[in-house]
Amino acid sequence: MEYEAVIQTVLDEIDNRITENIRVFELARAANYSAYHFCRVFTELTGTPVLAYVTRRKLEYALYDLSRGKRVIDAAAEYGFETRGVHKSF
């Protein structure tokens, strides 16, 4: 299978699992590549590192949901964006 076809399959997998905590090693395993080789091929073909791509897709999905009236807190929770470590001082 050519690299382009493998990466397209991974891109589809990312979209199908967009609300999950997606890990590089899981995507690499799905592509039958080592994590190192997978990251190199992915970045070369997409121009974006794997986790940066996943984050961007999650933001795109969340933005779409927000434009359709979903509350910010609900979209953030659905796509795995958290506010850990944020402290309010009054």
C-alpha positions as CSV (number, residue, x, y, z in Angstrom):
1,M,0.0,0.0,0.0
2,E,1.3,3.4,-0.9
3,Y,2.1,6.0,1.8
4,E,-0.6,8.3,0.6
5,A,-3.3,5.6,0.9
6,V,-2.1,4.6,4.4
7,I,-2.1,8.2,5.6
8,Q,-5.6,8.8,4.1
9,T,-6.8,5.8,6.1
10,V,-5.2,7.3,9.2
11,L,-6.9,10.7,8.5
12,D,-10.2,8.9,8.3
13,E,-9.5,7.1,11.5
14,I,-8.7,10.4,13.3
15,D,-12.1,11.8,12.1
16,N,-13.9,8.7,13.2
17,R,-12.4,8.8,16.7
18,I,-12.3,12.6,17.0
19,T,-13.9,12.7,20.5
20,E,-11.4,10.1,21.9
21,N,-8.0,10.6,23.3
22,I,-6.0,9.7,20.2
23,R,-2.4,8.6,20.7
24,V,0.3,8.5,18.1
25,F,1.3,4.9,18.8
26,E,-2.3,3.8,18.2
27,L,-2.3,5.5,14.8
28,A,1.1,4.1,14.0
29,R,-0.1,0.6,14.9
30,A,-3.2,1.0,12.6
31,A,-0.8,2.0,9.8
32,N,1.5,-1.0,10.6
33,Y,4.5,1.4,11.0
34,S,6.7,2.1,14.0
35,A,5.8,5.3,15.7
36,Y,9.0,7.0,14.5
37,H,8.5,6.0,10.8
38,F,4.8,6.9,11.0
39,C,5.5,10.4,12.4
40,R,8.1,11.0,9.7
41,V,5.8,9.9,6.8
42,F,2.7,11.7,8.3
43,T,4.6,15.0,8.6
44,E,6.1,14.7,5.2
45,L,2.8,14.1,3.5
46,T,0.6,16.4,5.5
47,G,3.1,19.2,6.4
48,T,1.9,18.9,10.0
49,P,3.1,16.8,13.0
50,V,0.5,14.1,14.0
51,L,-0.6,15.6,17.3
52,A,-0.8,19.1,15.9
53,Y,-3.1,17.7,13.1
54,V,-5.3,15.9,15.7
55,T,-5.6,19.1,17.8
56,R,-6.5,21.2,14.7
57,R,-9.2,18.7,13.7
58,K,-10.6,18.7,17.2
59,L,-10.7,22.5,17.1
60,E,-12.4,22.5,13.7
61,Y,-15.1,20.0,15.0
62,A,-15.6,22.1,18.2
63,L,-15.9,25.3,16.1
64,Y,-18.5,23.7,14.0
65,D,-20.5,22.6,17.0
66,L,-20.1,26.1,18.5
67,S,-21.5,27.7,15.3
68,R,-24.5,25.4,15.7
69,G,-25.2,26.7,19.2
70,K,-23.4,24.2,21.4
71,R,-22.1,25.7,24.7
72,V,-18.4,26.2,25.0
73,I,-18.0,24.1,28.0
74,D,-19.9,21.2,26.3
75,A,-17.8,21.4,23.2
76,A,-14.6,21.6,25.2
77,A,-15.5,18.5,27.2
78,E,-16.6,16.5,24.2
79,Y,-13.3,17.0,22.3
80,G,-11.1,16.6,25.3
81,F,-10.0,20.2,26.0
82,E,-9.6,20.6,29.7
83,T,-8.7,23.4,32.1
84,R,-6.4,21.5,34.4
85,G,-4.0,23.6,36.3
86,V,-5.9,26.9,35.9
87,H,-6.3,28.7,39.1
88,K,-8.4,31.7,39.7
89,S,-7.3,34.3,42.2
90,F,-9.7,37.0,43.3
